[in-house]
Amino acid sequence: MSYSVGKVAGFAGITVRTLHHYDEIGLLVPSERNRAGHRRYGDADLDRLQQILFYRELGFPLDEVAALLDDPDADPREQLRRQHEMLRTRIEKLQKMAAAVEHAMEARKMGIDLTPEEKFEVFGDHDPDRYAEETERRWGGTDAYRESQRRASAYTKDDWLRIKQEGEEWGRLFVEVMESGQGPESEAAMDLAEDHRQQICRNFYDCPHEMHTCLAEMYVADERFTAYFEAIKPGMAEYLREAILANGVRHV
């Protein structure tokens, strides 16, 4: 059984012009022609075309494809083995590329456009993407979330390091106030609670006092936030909550 050039082009997902070119350069000469001189391709021709398209997909130039297929010493089984190995290599490469793209997508989703090395340098063993889906689910429809994403997407590694340094310095000062024996309703504690709010406003989104007090409640209600502050200083989560509430009342 033989097939017209149009049929073969349809089978293979290529153009008729491509088949004509392969014929002209001797890469794939159809085994038959009908009475009108039109090309007709048999099963052996289709097998050869499949081989051509395989090597072309891997990026081989046409002259190298011809040399591979026309090698009189080529062992068909060895060719298949080699093709299988090439495919495995290509698949591994594509998988790595896909993983890299997925990583970039997640980073964009979080608005953190850093390499893995830069992320580790800035965040240590804390993965900023870990709760991305939960964050979007809970607050994705809010203006604060959208503003935070917009700002974060423009931050460089140096910006994140600056924000990290600000937070660490604030934490050090807050611990000093706690250890001084002053209560959470003291001026020093309330001033640092206000500094905490201002850092949020400056770096992420507008955080009115009402919103700040909601965050304060979350710091003691959500064990993940509590654990973060408790790692800095035992009792810090509750102390910070009281200081934020007192600061909110002070500004009403």
Summary of the structure (lengths in Angstrom):
residues: 252
radius of gyration: 32.6
end to end distance: 88.7
largest distance: 104.2
contacts: 659
relative contact order: 0.06
helix: 71%
strand: 3%
